[in-house]
Structure formats: C-alpha cells, structure tokens
C-alpha cells in the first residue's frame, strides 16, 4: 500500500472512532444536593414571608401607587440625577486639577477630596442645612471691603439645595478618584503623540484621553449612580420629601411600619434594576474595543435558546 493510501485509511479510522465516542457529562451529585437545599430554604422563607398575616399585604397594595409615594419617588430620581451630574462634573474638574503641574492646584484638589471623603455624608447634609446658624448672610463684593449683593442664607440654602450640596459635593470627591484612575490607565505615549501633532492639553484630554478612559470610568460610575439612588434616603433627616420621607409620613399616621417599608423597598429595587440594565448596555457599548467577540446579551441568549429548540426543516433532516 502506498503512503497516501495509509494516510487516508488512518484518517478514516480516526473519524469512525470519533463518531463512536459518546461524551458523558461529569456527574456532580454534591452540586445538585446543595442546589436542592438552597431552593428549599428559599421557598420556605418566601412562603413564610408571604403568608405572614402581619405583613398586611392589603396595606402594601393600597399604598404602592399612592400619589404621595409616587411624588416621593419622583423626587428621589430627580435628586439622584442632579446629584450625580454635580458629582461627575466636579469629579472631572478635581481629577484634572489633581494631575496638574501646578502644585497649588494639586494640593487644593487633594485637600477637597480628603475633607469630603473623610467626613460622613450625614454630617455634611446637616452642616449645609444649618449653615445659616454660622453664616446668616452670603454676599458678593470686595474681600474685606464693600458688599454689592447680599442674600439671606436661609432663603438661599433651602432643604432641597442643602440636599443637592451635600450629595453632589460628597460624590465629587469619589468621582475624582474614579476619573483619575481612568485617565492614568491611558498610555502616556498617546498624549505625547498628540502633543507632537500640535494638539493642546485640553484637546488631548477631550479627544484622546477621556474617550479611552471611559472604558475604565463607566463601571464604577454606574455603581455610584446605584449607590446614590439609595443614599438619597439620608436626606429624610432634613425633611426633603423624597421616597423614604413620604413613607415615614404615612406610617407615622397608621403605624404600619413594615408594610410601608416594603413599599419603599419595592420601588428602590425596581429603580435599581432599571439602572443596572442601563449600566450593562453602556458598559457593553464602551467595551467593544477591548474584546473582539462580546458575550451575547440576555435577549440574544433567549433568542438563541428558542432557535435551537425549533425543529429542523424536513429538507435538512
């Protein structure tokens, strides 16, 4: 037999053997037993929670879409968006100042981050709310000289503005470190190349560095947005009518604390779920350059599983 015939025969035998082999999946009885125990515990806890008559599910249903609750939810979402806008803008400015060649600007940025990250947010909210006790008037004019315009601090720093100042300025300190980490992740050679092409520092930052840094910045920023949504509940201490404040006002009258807090948890969970979906697709969009083949989305997985379960056409059988 010739050499080519022997090779063909060997390939044919190998193909026949591979067709005869049937892959048997590895059996993991421990995994199935642990899953069964966890499923039993989950069902047991959910059944006990749902069947508890003291939960007053009728009260939960009555107040889930109450106008005062929906108004509080709207205030919570508005506070989250406005505070994060202040935090992101302030964080970008602080990060750029922190990386500046000017030592004075660098130290001022570090001092701001040190103060606002080192003191509790609740203390900062109360500080801004009671600012009029130490600064009754705020004016514009010449330092140690005449004042041209003067405002009453109580009218200038209201409950809502105190909440925005506390949440936004506190968030800016954390966003500064997130933005700085994203900027430092970009190779310095790209900045040097852009300077060699005649671009200014501002153009380099806006056109070269920040678009690439977004891949690092967006995931922790999404976590900060979700955290801010829940952190807005702290403004209830200064009586801002957000979701938790509205819930507290209701159960202070009917004394149904747990059912009303369940309503608050339901709305918080729904809002966080929507934000998580948005974060997932935003990360996927800005992660396209780092991976050639992105993993399928949940919707694509569902479509793929449905397509595999469909019967094959008669001509393909």
N, C-alpha and C positions, 0 to 999 in steps of 0.2 A: 504494500500500500504506500502511496506517495505521502509526502509530508502534509500537503494541503488536505488530503482525504482524512488523515489522522486528526488534524485540527478541526475539521468540520464535524467529525464524529464526536470529538471531545466536547465541543460546544453544544451539540445536540443532546448528549448525555447530561451535561450540566443543566441545560434548560429543562429537561424532563425531570431531573431530581428536584429542581427548584419548584416545579409545579406540584410535585407530590408532597412537599413540605407544607404543613399547615401550622401557622404561628398560633401558639396558645398563650393568651394573656396571663400575666402573673397574677395569681390569686392572693388577695390581701384580706384575710378574714378580720384582722385587727382593725383595719380601716372601716370595714362595714359595721363592725360591732360598735366602734366609737361613734360613727355617724348615727346609728340607731339610738344610742343612748342620748346623744345631743338632741336628736329630733324629738325623742320622748320628753326630755326636760323642757324643750321649747314649747311643745304643745301643752304640757302640763301648766307651765307658767302663764301662757297666753289664755288658756281656758279659765284658770283661777282668777286672772285679772279681768277678763271679760264677763265672767259670771258673778263677780262680786257685786251684790246689790248696793253696797255703799259707794260705788263709783258714780251712781246717779247718771247713767248714760243719757237719760232724757234731758237732764240739765246741760250735758255736753252738746247734744243736738240742738237745743234751743238757743245756745249762745255761740255756736260755731260760726254762724253767719250774721251775728248781731251787728247792727250799724256801728256801734261804738268799738267793737272788736276790729271790724274792717278798717275803720278810721285809724285805729292804733297800728294796724298792720301797715297801712299806707305811710304813716309817719316813720315807722321802723325802716321801711325800704328807702324812703327819702333820706333819712339820716345816714343810712349805710352808703348810699351813692354819693351824697355830698361829702361825707367824712373821708371816704376813700379818694375822692377827687382831690381834696385838700392834702391828704396824706401822700398820694402819688406825686403830685406836683411839688410839694415840699421835699419829698424824698429825693427826687431828681436833682433839685437845686442843692440840697445838702450833700449829696454824693459828689456832685461836680466840685463844690467848694472843698470837700474833704480831700479830693485828689488834686487840688490846685497847687501851683508852685508858690503861691503867696502863703507864708507861714501864719499870718494873722487870720486869714480866712479859714485855713485848715484847723486852727485851734478853736475858732469860734464855732465851726461846724461840729467838732468833737465835743465841745462844751454843751452844745444844744442836745446832741444825742445822749450824752452822759446824764444830763438832768432829766430829760423826758423819759428815758428808759429806766432810770434809777428810782423814780417815784411812782407809786401806784396810780393807775388811771382814776380810781375813785377819788383819791385825794386831789388830783388835778381838776376833776369835774367840780368838786366842792370849792376849790380855790377860785376858779373862774366865776362860779355862781355868787360867791361872797366877795368878789373883787371890790365892789363899791364900799365895803367897810374900811378899806385902807386907801383906795383911790376914788374919792367921791365924784371927781370931775376929770375928764380927759380933754386936753386942749391941744391945739396946733399953733405954734408960734416960734419965737426965737428962744433957744435954751437960756435959762436964767434971765430972760427978758420978757417983753410983752407977749401976751397970748392973743391971737387973732380970732380963733374959733374955739368954743368950749362946749362940751357935751356932758350931759348927766350920765354917769356910768350905769345907773340903774336902768335907764331907758336904752342905753347903747348895748349893754350886755344883758339880754333877756335870758329866759330859760333855754330857749332854742339856740340862741347864739352861744351861750355858755356850753351847751352840749356839743355844738359844732367845733368850738375852740378846743374843748377837752379831747374829743375823739380825733379830730383831724390833726392837731399838733402832736398828739401822742403817737398817732400812726405814722407821721412823717419821720420820726426817729427810727422806727423799724424799717420803713421803706427805704431810707437812706442806705442802710447796710445791705438790703437786698439789691438795690440798684448798683451799689459799689461792687458787690460780688459779681454781678453780671458784666459790668464794664471791665473789670480786671480779668475776666475769663477770655476776653478777645485778645488775640496775639498782638503784641506791640509792633510787630513788623508791618501790620496793616495800617496802623496810624503813621508810621514812618513813611510808608509808600504814598499815602495820601498827602502828607506834607511835601514830599518830593514832587508831587504833581501840582503843587501850588494851592492846595486846599487849606483853609484856615482851621483853627482848632474847633470852632463852632461847627463848620461844615463837616469836619471829620467825625465829630461826635454825633451829629444828626444824620448823616448819610452812610457812615461806615460802621461806627462802633455800636450805637444803640440798636439798629436793626438786627445785628448779630447777638447782642446781649439779651434781646427779648426772649430768646430760647431758654436762657437761664433765669430771667426775671419773672416770667409769666407763672410757672408752677407755684412758687412761694407767694406770689401776689394773689393768686386765686385762693390760696389758703387764708391769706389775710382778709380777703373780702368775706369769706365764710365766717371767719372769726369775728369780724366787725359786725356782721349781722346779729350775732348772738351777744356781742359786747354792748350793743345799744341798749340792752336791758338795764345796764347800770345807770342810765340817765333817769330811771324811775326815782332815784334819791333826790333829784331836783325837780320832780313832778312834771317832766316833759310827757305829754300824752301819747307815748308810744304803746306798743302791744302789751307789754307787761304792766305798765301803769293802768291801762284800760281794764285789764283782767283784775288787778288788785282793787280797782274802784268798784267792780261788780261784786267780788266775793267779800268785800267789806260790808256789803249790804245784805247778801243772802247767806253768808257763812259757808258756802260750798267751795272750799279752797281747792281740794283735789280735782273735782270735775272742771273747774275753771282753769287750773294749771294744765290740765290735759288738753284743753282747747289751745292754750298758748304753745304747748309742745307740738301739737299737730301742725299749726301754722309755721312754726320755726322749722320743723322737719321738711315740710313742703317747700319752703323757700330755699333751704339749704340743698335739697335735691335738685331744684331747678338750676341753682348756681353751680352745682357740681357737674351737671350735664354741659353747661356752657363752658366751664373750665376744661372739661375733657376735649371738646372740639376745638377750643382755642389752642390748647397745647398741641393737639394733632396738626393744626394748621402751621404753627411755627416750628414744629419738629420735622417737617418734610425734608429739610436739607440735611438732617443728621442721619437719616435712615433711608435707604433706597426703597425698601418694601415696608410700608407702615402696616401695623396689625389691623385687621378688619374691625369696623365699628360694631356695636351691638346689633344695629339694624341689619348690617351686612351679614353678620353671623346667623341671624334669624332667617334671612332670605336664603343663605347657603344651606342651612339645615332643611328648609322646606323644599329646596330644589333637589336635594339628594333623596328625599323620601318620595318624590314623584315617580310613578312607574315609567320605565323607558319606553319609547315608541316601538311599535311592532317591527319596523324595518331594522331597528338596532339590536333586536333580540336574536 
